Amino acid sequence: MPPPGLFQKEDSFSRRRWKQVQYLADIFWKRWSKEYLPLLQSKQRWTTIRKNLAIGDIVLVRAENSSRNLWPLGRVVEVFADKKGLVCCTRVKVKGAILEMKIDKLCLLIEAYTFPLE
């Protein structure tokens, strides 16, 4: 659940510590989603070839209109590759629902563990 209320810049000067902390958390969330998250979502297909998303990877589903702490985690259940073999679209299981998402709306958090072949 998001914190109740909307917080303004004036709340940072408030004597009420709780409002000040909530205002700072809102600023952190906005800056994190605008400045840091795009760095995690580099255009892999156009810069350098890296590991594709694979079945079992844990991803953060980017929802631009959601407030902080509401972006869901999901597990990749199916991948779709283009002619070159690069993953361009996936199916992600999120809280019991399965969503079809393009890779530019996903942020890889944990790679699926694959057992080495002997």
Secondary structure as GFF3:
##gff-version 3
##sequence-region A 1 118
A	DSSP	three_ten_helix	9	13	.	.	.	ID=ss1
A	DSSP	alpha_helix	17	31	.	.	.	ID=ss2
A	DSSP	pi_helix	32	36	.	.	.	ID=ss3
A	DSSP	alpha_helix	37	40	.	.	.	ID=ss4
A	DSSP	beta_strand	58	61	.	.	.	ID=ss5
A	DSSP	beta_strand	73	81	.	.	.	ID=ss6
A	DSSP	beta_strand	87	94	.	.	.	ID=ss7
A	DSSP	beta_strand	97	102	.	.	.	ID=ss8
A	DSSP	three_ten_helix	103	105	.	.	.	ID=ss9
A	DSSP	beta_strand	106	110	.	.	.	ID=ss10
###
